[in-house]
Structures are given as C-alpha cells and as structure tokens.
Amino acid sequence: MVKRKHKPKPLKQRKIALERVETLFKEAEKAFKDNPKLSNKYVHLARKIAMKYKVKIRSPLKKRFCKHCYKYIKPGVNCRVRLGQKQVIYSCLECKKFMRFGYKKKYLTTSK
Ligand SMILES: [Zn+2]
C-alpha cells in the first residue's frame, strides 16, 4: 500500500461535507421518535463524513450524540442532563457514561 500524504480536501468539498453532516443530524432528530436505530446510523454516517473531510462537527450537534457509544441522545429520553457549577453533565443512558460540557460565557450573560 502506498502511503498517502494527508492533503486537506478542497474547500468546496468540505462545505458540502458540512452540509451533509447538518442534514444527517436533522434526519436523525426526525427519525429518532419512530426509529432510534436509524438515528444512530445517521450519527455514524455524519461522523464518518466529518472524519473523512476533516470538518468539525458544530458544538450544538456534538451534544446530540454520545461521545462514548456514538448513539443519538435526546435529553429526557435516553440521556439525563445535570447542571453543575461550571459545566453541564450529560449522562448517556445507553452506555451509562458521562459527558461534560463547559458553560459558555455568552450563556451566562444572557438573561432569561
Ligand atoms: Zn453512550
């Protein structure tokens, strides 16, 4: 096998990849109610695309799947959300592991 150098993909392709990731998460959300397995498949595909094109998954989307078992998670359904002092703790009920997200400053300053 020839060792390939990692060249970043053209910007145009990466943009398309990002769009596809977004779409897959939207579809995952829609499918979740009737078919959670399908949602997991979409998450899997979205991650694969993101890795292949080296694009980052936006942070709001990162909270939509478990970083341990990569299953689609929905707060109140298969995920529990706890608010800590400086972080939000998501516990995935599928694999019983935790994920922590720090609060962002802009969330602290916005008043409800
Ligand atoms: Zn999990």
Residues whose N, C-alpha, C, O or C-beta is under 5 A from the ligand:
A	BS01	ZN	C66 H68 C69 C92 E94 C95
